[in-house]
Amino acid sequence: AAPTTIVPANTTYTWTVVDNTNVTGDVDEPTAKTNISQTLTNLTNTAQSVVYTVTPTSGAAGNCVGATFTVTVTVSPKPTVANETTSVCSRSAFTVTPTTGNGNIIAASTTYSWAIPVMESGITGGAAGLAASNLTSISGTLINSTNAPLKATYTVTPKSGVCNGAPFTVEVTVNPKPEIPAQTATICSGTAFPFVLANASPTAATIIPVNTTYTWTVATNINVTGQSAQPTSQSNISQTLTNLTNTAQNVVYTVTPVSGAQGLCPGANFTITVTVNPKPYVSAQTASACSGAAFSVSPANATVNNHIVPTGTTYTWTVEDNVNVTGDVNQAVGQSTIGQTLNNLTNTTQTVVYTVTPTSGTAGNCVGETFILTVSVYPKPFVTPRTETICSGQTFTTTPVNNLPDTTTIVPTGTTYTWTVVDNTSVSGESNVSIAQSSISQTLVNNSNTVQTVTYTVTPKSGDTGLCVGSPFTITVSVNPKPVIFNRVDTICSATSFTLTPVNNSPSITTIVPANTTYTWTVASNANVTGQSDQDANAFRNWNY
């Protein structure tokens, strides 16, 4: 038959216990107690047994000592976890899994539950861990929307079997992670883009922790030099880019940001698109023009000499004054071409030197390096009207001389002349000349007995230095008449006088007798005649003998 349990009223108990070194609180009890009770602490993470040998004694009814019996107590482990701390980058998951040791007691079946954490302002994403989920670790994903570390504190209850451990805290430091939208920059060729990013700019969603650094790769653009990948962390993004063309070029960087000492959290890649506007480049130029004519230089984009001329490029300039040239002035307002009208005041080639500053047009207004433009101003002949006087049948020759009759006369070396002439029907020998001559010269015959005028319109042209055509000038030639009288025969009686007074156009129109014509003569000696003599001392208007 099964043992029968008999417990008289007021029974008391004493006991001894087999010591279990993994349990505290198990001690012998020699003093009678009305029940068997002790508080036992399991020092391990596994169940422990404690065996009591108990002696019962009845109460007032005889104080009878009963047979000893055993009480075996199984002490299940209760989780004990010290407060935990951890850190994580924003938007990254953290996981805390407590382990036995350093005062922690964690049974294999321990689970955890917690309420929504207490979070500093700026943190989102905190969530509760439900007991029903039987979570074996504490985890979560928190978002720090600031650029400084923030904290979230979880209060966690551990449970092993039916035993709940004392709550402990998990303090999570959420380090900021850079969050930067795509960026753009615009520079002129040959200059650096120092890209220094700022927190909350251009929008409040931009997050840049203190001491954030950057590495990057770059997409190759064969029309730009200076771009290169950077694998070593830099405090800002900067390179000097040179555009080899005359149009705007884009260079695209893919940048990886990493926060500084506060977590070394890598942010998502972002792009920087740098627009490199072209900067004009023009090598030294030369130009030439005749005095009084405009020169115009319009540099063109070309691979020759690596010229870079963006659309809409304008030019300003300063000029070294040449006292022998007028019209050379500085130009402070941008012009689409380099040009002026220069006047050479001398009869030799003069040089005017311009220092030109090019500036690109709508593509950035980028100022290029200055270049030199050297303009040769060729002299252009300038001759004032001339007059000449000759006798009929003579040759006039006009050879203009520089600075004569005054300094306004300009006659470059090698100047030649062509001309037209207004026909005078009373003069022969005048004719147009279209083949360049070194002087103006013709032989004119006055076919009348009065002074005749012949007017030449002369076009001068400089020699090898420019072949510059000067303004036409006139030469007015006065052709004085020259008497033309053919041999005459006169018959007289001896001892009488003869008188011969030639008359114009008589006996024919070829006879020319200008007004006030006078005569001198010589006579061939005839021994049979007296009274004849030479007349050379005084002129007479007729022959009278």
C-alpha atoms as one frame of an Amber mdcrd trajectory, in Angstrom:
protein
   0.000   0.000   0.000   1.158   3.576  -0.639   2.718   5.420   2.246   0.282
   7.377   4.287   1.140  10.980   5.052   0.347  11.862   8.687   0.866  15.438
   9.837  -0.378  16.067  13.430  -1.421  19.550  14.370   1.456  21.867  15.175
   4.058  19.578  13.649   7.480  21.249  13.339  10.493  20.546  11.180  14.263
  20.641  11.320  16.543  19.719   8.431  19.911  19.266   7.010  20.859  19.990
   3.406  23.380  18.563   0.965  25.407  21.570  -0.107  25.266  22.477  -3.809
  28.082  24.879  -4.588  26.103  26.334  -7.538  23.329  27.415  -5.198  23.302
  29.867  -2.337  20.783  30.032   0.537  20.710  26.228   1.209  21.553  25.881
   4.921  20.781  23.392   7.753  18.011  24.374  10.116  18.261  22.896  13.681
  15.503  25.079  15.064  12.033  23.655  14.689   9.997  25.450  12.010   6.370
  25.142  11.177   7.257  24.702   7.455  10.260  23.987   5.263  11.276  27.144
   3.446  14.434  28.824   2.164  15.288  31.329  -0.567  17.656  29.697  -3.052
  19.729  31.402  -5.710  20.991  29.503  -8.714  24.402  30.846  -9.627  24.434
  29.133 -13.012  22.456  29.212 -16.228  21.250  25.606 -15.808  18.741  24.039
 -13.374  20.250  22.972 -10.042  18.929  20.507  -7.417  19.088  20.977  -3.630
  18.214  17.934  -1.384  16.913  18.523   2.132  16.659  15.726   4.793  13.778
  16.775   7.065  12.895  15.544  10.552   9.230  16.144  11.535   8.098  16.378
  15.227   4.523  16.380  16.376   3.321  19.303  18.431   1.666  19.336  21.912
   0.308  15.877  21.351   3.360  14.017  22.569   6.252  15.727  20.760   6.688
  12.540  18.783   9.576  12.517  16.264   8.629  11.055  12.934  10.816   9.381
  10.365  12.987  11.676   8.250  11.987  12.416   4.616  13.678  14.272   1.763
  12.652  17.379  -0.086  14.365  17.826  -3.460  14.128  21.398  -4.729  14.893
  22.122  -8.415  16.173  25.699  -8.708  15.595  26.959 -12.240  18.031  29.684
 -13.383  16.649  33.263 -13.507  18.310  35.571 -16.114  20.531  38.258 -14.716
  21.776  40.827 -17.209  23.829  43.941 -16.567  22.955  47.140 -18.404  24.268
  47.104 -21.985  25.538  49.817 -24.312  26.117  49.690 -28.064  26.464  52.045
 -30.987  25.206  51.865 -34.543  25.095  53.974 -37.668  21.824  55.598 -38.540
  19.553  53.367 -40.653  21.685  50.310 -39.830  20.357  47.473 -37.658  21.853
  46.860 -34.225  21.689  43.532 -32.368  22.544  42.924 -28.694  22.713  39.298
 -27.531  23.695  39.096 -23.823  26.039  36.239 -22.870  26.861  34.551 -19.584
  29.855  35.961 -17.768  30.928  39.093 -15.950  27.901  38.746 -13.700  25.460
  37.840 -16.436  23.440  34.656 -16.142  21.820  33.708 -19.371  20.070  30.391
 -19.811  19.998  28.865 -23.268  16.270  29.477 -23.581  16.338  33.094 -22.419
  14.099  35.463 -24.347  13.631  39.210 -24.136  10.854  41.697 -24.384  10.806
  45.480 -24.220   8.700  48.545 -24.647   9.234  51.318 -27.185  12.587  52.882
 -26.256  13.038  56.335 -24.800  14.598  58.315 -27.698  16.292  61.696 -27.852
  14.704  64.192 -30.212  15.851  63.495 -33.751  15.631  59.697 -33.551  12.857
  57.689 -35.163  12.317  53.991 -35.762  12.137  52.744 -32.164   9.765  49.776
 -31.733   8.693  47.438 -28.921   9.843  43.812 -28.699   6.845  41.630 -27.728
   7.199  38.699 -25.325   5.084  36.570 -27.609   7.738  36.883 -30.262  10.230
  34.888 -28.105  13.080  37.170 -29.173  16.541  35.820 -28.334  18.287  39.162
 -28.787  17.530  42.846 -28.642  17.562  44.488 -32.081  16.200  47.401 -34.051
  16.864  49.907 -36.826  16.986  53.540 -35.759  17.172  56.689 -37.863  19.134
  59.729 -36.695  17.961  62.746 -38.678  20.616  65.081 -37.225  24.354  65.402
 -37.772  25.280  64.549 -34.136  25.104  61.286 -32.136  21.791  60.657 -30.321
  20.717  58.000 -27.824  17.810  55.580 -27.498  17.345  53.622 -24.242  15.543
  50.271 -24.199  14.261  48.751 -20.913  14.441  44.992 -21.428  12.904  42.150
 -19.416  14.739  38.807 -19.733  12.862  35.533 -19.224  14.083  31.952 -18.887
  11.310  29.422 -18.779   8.797  30.820 -16.332  11.413  32.943 -14.566  11.532
  36.633 -15.363  14.815  38.312 -14.684  15.210  41.839 -13.414  14.816  44.443
 -16.204  18.011  45.909 -17.616  18.697  48.717 -20.071  20.276  48.755 -23.511
  21.539  52.220 -24.383  22.034  52.597 -28.142  24.111  55.489 -29.482  22.881
  56.215 -33.005  25.701  57.846 -34.934  24.719  60.120 -37.805  25.222  58.929
 -41.370  25.876  61.446 -44.158  22.864  61.909 -46.386  23.619  64.204 -49.333
  21.502  64.809 -52.429  22.995  65.114 -55.917  24.991  68.313 -56.290  25.981
  70.610 -59.160  28.756  73.133 -59.639  29.811  75.455 -62.446  33.343  76.721
 -63.006  35.475  78.311 -65.692  38.083  76.156 -67.355  41.396  76.116 -65.531
  39.930  76.899 -62.117  39.241  74.698 -59.109  35.806  73.825 -57.822  36.215
  73.823 -54.003  33.071  71.924 -53.072  32.561  72.386 -49.308  29.287  70.832
 -48.188  27.276  72.177 -45.252  24.766  70.516 -42.992  21.110  71.225 -43.794
  22.050  72.746 -47.150  20.646  72.937 -49.763  17.733  71.347 -47.888  17.054
  70.429 -44.272  17.256  66.762 -45.276  20.984  67.105 -45.967  22.971  65.510
 -43.122  26.707  66.152 -42.849  28.271  65.055 -39.551  31.322  66.882 -38.226
  34.585  65.804 -39.913  32.850  63.944 -42.721  35.341  62.845 -45.376  34.914
  61.900 -49.003  36.336  59.551 -51.610  35.222  59.475 -55.220  35.368  58.064
 -58.686  34.881  60.112 -61.841  33.477  59.362 -65.275  36.103  60.104 -67.922
  35.456  63.050 -70.244  38.131  63.147 -72.955  37.481  66.852 -73.509  38.536
  67.737 -69.959  41.818  67.306 -68.096  42.427  67.355 -64.341  39.699  64.945
 -63.240  40.843  61.865 -61.311  39.516  59.337 -58.820  40.415  59.877 -55.170
  40.644  56.741 -52.986  42.115  58.630 -50.012  39.628  60.365 -47.733  39.463
  64.136 -48.205  37.783  66.819 -46.116  36.278  68.420 -49.239  35.777  67.634
 -52.902  37.967  69.747 -55.170  39.900  69.484 -58.423  41.135  71.910 -61.081
  39.515  71.094 -64.415  40.551  72.331 -67.869  38.085  72.294 -70.764  39.903
  71.586 -74.047  36.969  72.661 -76.227  34.927  75.772 -76.918  31.696  74.351
 -75.500  30.643  73.602 -71.919  31.661  70.131 -70.709  30.283  68.091 -67.795
  32.346  65.995 -65.396  30.375  63.626 -63.143  31.832  62.524 -59.805  30.368
  59.671 -57.747  31.193  60.494 -54.126  31.145  58.272 -51.041  30.808  60.241
 -47.777  31.942  58.816 -44.430  31.196  60.471 -41.091  34.127  61.365 -38.885
  35.108  59.967 -35.495  31.415  59.687 -34.578  30.903  56.254 -36.015  32.774
  56.289 -39.320  29.409  55.726 -40.955  29.452  55.525 -44.759  26.592  57.350
 -46.400  24.940  56.513 -49.688  26.855  57.587 -52.792  25.826  60.874 -54.360
  26.873  62.601 -57.581  28.430  65.978 -58.266  28.016  67.209 -61.825  30.571
  69.915 -62.565  29.917  72.059 -65.628  33.267  73.318 -66.931  32.645  76.385
 -69.056  35.211  77.040 -71.783  37.783  79.781 -71.360  39.030  81.538 -74.516
  42.613  80.915 -75.578  44.125  82.794 -78.509  47.810  82.887 -79.415  49.575
  86.065 -80.544  47.969  87.538 -83.666  49.040  89.832 -86.485  47.045  92.009
 -88.845  47.747  94.657 -91.452  45.807  97.447 -93.051  46.369 100.461 -95.199
  46.268 103.800 -93.463  42.694 104.995 -93.150  41.229 101.524 -93.656  39.713
  99.501 -90.824  41.380  96.279 -89.734  39.267  93.520 -88.231  40.426  90.393
 -86.392  37.907  87.698 -85.462  39.755  84.759 -83.844  38.247  81.399 -84.748
  38.092  78.180 -82.799  40.645  75.799 -84.307  42.976  72.960 -83.439  45.775
  75.001 -84.985  47.647  76.633 -82.112  45.032  75.085 -79.775  42.773  78.094
 -80.193  39.636  77.967 -78.054  36.998  80.520 -78.989  33.571  79.886 -77.428
  30.480  81.189 -79.183  29.798  84.805 -78.286  33.363  85.564 -77.144  34.014
  89.284 -76.768  37.210  91.288 -76.536  38.483  94.331 -74.694  41.934  95.815
 -75.135  44.549  98.334 -74.264  46.953  99.759 -76.840  50.500 101.108 -76.737
  50.287 104.591 -78.184  52.216 105.196 -81.414  52.623 108.946 -81.972  52.798
 108.375 -85.729  49.360 106.787 -85.800  45.913 108.109 -84.920  42.804 106.075
 -84.127  44.529 103.639 -81.738  42.461 103.813 -78.529  41.696 101.510 -75.593
  38.409  99.601 -75.608  36.813  98.758 -72.258  33.459  97.531 -73.598  33.418
  93.975 -74.943  33.416  93.751 -78.743  32.703  90.769 -81.000  35.795  91.544
 -83.096  39.027  93.447 -82.612  39.055  96.353 -85.027  39.830 100.026 -85.436
  40.542 102.488 -88.248  44.159 103.604 -87.989  45.798 106.496 -89.800  49.525
 106.372 -90.504  50.888 109.920 -90.491  54.197 108.916 -92.081  55.442 107.394
 -95.319  56.771 104.245 -93.626  55.005 101.263 -92.084  54.010 101.817 -88.460
  53.254  99.158 -85.835  50.483  99.318 -83.240  50.487  96.734 -80.423  47.233
  95.754 -78.703  46.937  93.695 -75.490  43.623  91.897 -75.855  41.523  90.232
 -73.129  39.013  87.638 -74.415  35.877  86.766 -72.433  33.593  83.866 -73.284
  29.954  84.637 -74.009  26.893  83.063 -72.418  28.904  79.965 -71.449  30.206
  81.338 -68.189  31.650  84.753 -69.025  35.072  83.212 -68.451  38.030  85.569
 -68.851  40.873  84.093 -70.882  44.547  84.946 -70.855  45.494  88.157 -72.623
  47.136  87.888 -76.023  49.064  90.320 -78.232  47.748  91.636 -81.533  50.337
  93.439 -83.651  48.893  95.576 -86.457  51.080  96.849 -89.304  49.657 100.117
 -90.638  50.904 100.630 -94.174  51.356 104.209 -95.358  48.880 105.513 -97.922
  49.987 108.241-100.328  48.469 111.656 -99.846  49.315 114.411-102.336  47.770
 117.871-102.479  46.736 119.359-105.862  49.667 120.393-108.055  50.203 122.853
-110.910  52.729 122.812-113.725  53.508 125.291-116.533  55.276 124.358-119.754
  55.678 125.627-123.240  53.929 123.787-126.003  55.919 120.781-127.087  57.705
 120.448-123.761  57.417 117.572-121.317  56.140 118.159-117.823  57.208 115.747
-115.087  55.720 115.710-111.605  57.374 113.481-108.999  55.773 114.115-105.574
  58.210 114.174-102.685  57.373 113.193 -99.105  56.715 116.184 -96.791  56.786
 118.656 -99.685  55.434 121.243-100.027  54.370 120.566 -96.402  54.246 117.714
 -93.881  50.765 116.683 -94.981  52.233 115.208 -98.153  52.863 111.493 -97.730
  54.787 109.663-100.414  55.896 106.146 -99.440  58.912 104.642-101.149  58.014
 103.054-104.474  54.773 104.996-104.912  53.377 104.762-108.423  50.701 106.691
-110.272  47.960 106.159-112.796  45.747 108.889-114.173  42.921 110.077-116.275
  42.868 113.407-118.116  40.110 115.742-119.192  40.490 116.093-122.973  41.340
 119.541-124.257  40.752 119.674-128.020  43.329 122.446-128.378  46.064 120.270
-126.908  47.553 117.073-128.150  49.674 114.545-126.237  47.455 114.165-123.176
  46.226 110.636-122.526  44.959 108.382-119.766  47.537 106.036-118.224  46.421
 102.821-116.508  49.875 101.258-116.117  51.546 102.415-112.904  54.304 104.988
-113.396  56.914 106.286-110.982  56.064 109.902-111.928  53.420 111.804-113.845
  54.803 112.972-117.176  53.615 113.735-120.715  54.660 115.943-123.632  51.889
 118.372-124.507  51.439 120.423-127.651  49.257 123.524-127.587  47.637 123.781
-131.008  46.332 127.281-130.340  47.865 130.687-129.811  46.444 131.023-126.282
  47.338 129.339-123.001  45.583 125.976-122.641  44.925 124.028-119.442  45.050
 120.263-119.102  43.753 118.717-115.843  44.943 115.264-114.710  43.232 113.256
-111.979  45.991 111.127-110.492  45.586 108.029-108.311  48.678 107.275-106.180
  49.478 103.785-104.940  52.127 102.854-102.388  54.802 100.336-103.280  55.520
  96.934-101.787  54.479  97.985 -98.269  50.762  97.446 -98.603  49.967  98.545
-102.163  47.706 101.147-100.585  45.681 103.323-102.932  45.625 106.964-101.923
  42.975 109.557-102.632  43.136 110.969-106.159  44.689 114.398-106.576  44.800
 116.798-109.504  47.629 118.204-111.563  46.687 121.255-113.585  49.139 121.845
-116.425  49.195 125.234-118.152  50.511 124.772-121.729  51.743 128.087-123.078
  51.451 128.479-126.868  54.635 128.371-128.932  54.791 130.314-132.223  54.714
 128.106-135.297  55.474 130.114-138.475  56.459 128.519-141.706  59.059 130.009
-144.094  57.919 133.144-145.844  58.850 134.727-149.205  58.579 138.478-149.758
  59.528 140.541-152.852  60.459 144.220-152.770  62.129 146.782-155.005  65.699
 147.721-154.237  66.057 150.456-151.673  62.606 149.854-150.229  61.775 148.264
-146.922  59.843 145.103-146.325  57.642 144.462-143.248  56.453 141.001-142.282
  53.916 140.672-139.448  52.866 137.011-139.096  49.176 136.513-138.423  47.715
 133.588-136.498  46.182 130.880-138.682  47.494 132.582-141.861  48.241 131.474
-144.443  46.980 128.225-142.819  45.565 127.101-139.481  48.890 125.517-138.683
  50.382 128.966-138.272  50.417 129.857-134.625  51.140 133.377-133.559  50.378
 134.043-129.920  49.511 137.557-128.887  52.548 139.775-128.349  54.843 137.391
-130.128  58.246 139.009-130.719  61.029 138.077-133.090  64.788 138.024-133.360
  66.654 136.966-136.484  69.848 136.299-138.272  70.418 136.944-141.999  72.456
 135.051-144.532  75.039 137.442-146.011  74.628 138.447-149.668  77.509 140.546
-151.004  75.289 142.039-153.664  72.811 143.489-151.171  73.259 146.060-148.488
  71.023 146.894-145.521  70.507 143.397-144.206  71.656 142.680-140.635  71.035
 140.261-137.716  68.589 141.330-135.040  69.302 139.798-131.636  69.670 142.697
-129.279  66.021 143.673-129.160  62.910 141.853-130.065  60.471 143.181-132.608
  56.870 142.303-133.174  57.436 142.330-136.941  60.203 142.272-139.437  60.854
 145.690-140.842  63.781 146.332-143.035
